[in-house]
Amino acid sequence: MAKIETKFIEKKKNERIIGQISGKEKGPTLVLFGGIHGNEPSGVEALEHVFEKLKGSDLKIRGSIFGIKGNIPALIEKKRFLDNDLNRIWTHSGIDAIGRRNRKERSVEENELTTIHQLITEIFETQSPPYYFIDFHTTSSPTLPFITINDALINREFARLFPVPVILGIEEYLEGPMLSYINEKGYVAVGFESGQHFTEDAVTNTISFIWLSLIYSGIIDKEQIPDYKKHHKELSAAAKGNTIFYEIIHRHRITDSDNFKMFPGFSSFDKLPKGIAMANHNGEKITAYKDTIVFMPLYQVQGEEGFFLIRRIPQWILSFSAFLRRIKFDSFLASLPGISWSNSSREKLMVNLKVARFFSKPFFHLLGYRNRMVDQTHLILYNRERAAKNEMYKDAFWYNN
Ligand SMILES: [Zn+2]
């Protein structure tokens, strides 16, 4: 496959803002990130391309568009990160701790986080809602282009507009991705993995995705973009018509000291038969424990996940879970013995496992609860649904409530 030249990254090395355009008319704010991982330049290249087109156009823009570069030092070195993974340090406690240190005491990525965090804060202060955040990535293996989201209904509804598969609930397995931080504030946030690192296809898919997101966020009218159908068709073809929602059922975790080697030939979304040999991990052969679908197999040195396994979520479960959330079924749950709200904003549910052990993890997933923290007898469940700022998006054409 053709390798891309990262001409914009060489040329405009130290520029954080790829582009910033505001229309005359007030409207939504779309914030697009590329290169949060330094070995994933496709997002930056695609954003440069689209902003060039936008600047020279007479398209009517409503609201504002921002293109922001992620990990600049790592992009220059073409490495995922230099000191720590910039997409794993966005926890509230982590951000507070970073804020207390000065520039010299911080790692490369902690300084990058500080700058980006400041930018996001300024955007909230100066730009008008509704806010949309999109983060562009690529993967080390070949893959269909796909979306990852935290499972709030506003994210599902926005994500389903794009003709690509959607993965729910990856945040349950990852500590501190940037989009989870933005999601906890209640805004629509979508990750788009456009293809394999450094490939032409990954750039083309991202360009199409950017044009579609300009339309779907309400910033540019569909009629104004003559290539709208072409972008939609090409993205759909790249995803082989797959618009299925999947959930993650297994993560194969690895550490820096591990010797992990994925066997060659696996692509994301490949169906695997039970027993197939997938990888070598510290001399041990890892096989599929059942018929399954592989997701994000690791073919690079840096990373904390060897691979994931996923399964399709049936449509009736998607609909049923949306229904349960709309009627706020968890309010009823909280009146049962062993279950209570753990804070006044009702974003966290405390479950006493001794009393309420009959409730399973998939059941809480239906209600939008994802992250879990367990002590001896208690489970704390975080609800992205209760944190979501649904009211902010109620006039969007895609909003369904
Ligand atoms: Zn990435």
Residues whose N, C-alpha, C, O or C-beta is under 5 A from the ligand:
A	BS01	ZN	H37 E40 H137 T138
